[in-house]
Amino acid sequence: MDQWLTNYQFTVYIGNGTYGFSKISGMVQEMEYDCIREGGRNWSPVFFCKPKSKQGVLVLEKGVKAAAPANGAKLIEVGSKLEGVIIAIGTGAGKSSSLKYTFDTGIVAKLELGDLDASGNQILIRKVEIVHTGLRRLNGE
């Protein structure tokens, strides 16, 4: 029996760490192309894929670190290069999730932390912006 995909069950894996965020925006897959009218082909234009010329921006909001990395990896820092980032969407949002997205290389461009308040109960990571090479779906998932 097929299950409906929802937009509220997701988990983010960064390196060996597991993170939970309340909102992720900027999940866009796009392709750049050239449109050429060829002289001998008058009935339609020809489309050619071209290499990406602009980066994607992934925004992760209101997050917590859910599990400590096994090898003592560092927390997210501005300017750090990220590889092995996986966004798992779907039922359980874990290893058996329905969809998984990743990018080859990303850099943390902005890290916004919440206020430090000993009497409060707010989330520390307010917003993380990651500039990346392009979002793609993992094959076989």
C-alpha positions, 0 to 999 in steps of 0.5 A: 500500500502506497503512503502519502508523502507529507512535508512535516516528517524530515531529518537532516544528517550533516556528516555523522550528526543528526539534526532536527529543524522545524523548517527547511526552505530553498529545496529547489532542483533546477536546470539551466539551458540554452534555447537555439533556433536552428536554421534547418529545424524550423518547427521547434527550438533546440534545448541544450543543458549547460553547466550551473552558473549560480548556487543554491541556498538552503535555509534551515530554521529552528534546529537542534542537534539530535544525536552526537557524532560518533567520531567527535565531529564539530558543530556547524560553523560559518565558513565550514565546508559540508559534504555528506548532507542528507535530507530525509523526507517521509515516513519515519524520516530515517533510514527507511524514508521515502525521499532523500536529497543531497548536494555534492558540496556546501558551505555554511554562509550564515549561522544565526543563534538564538538569545542566551537566556537561562530562564528560557526554553528556546532553541539555540540554532535559529537559522543556518544558510547553506550555499550549495552546488545543486540539490539532487535526489539520491538514486535508488531511494 
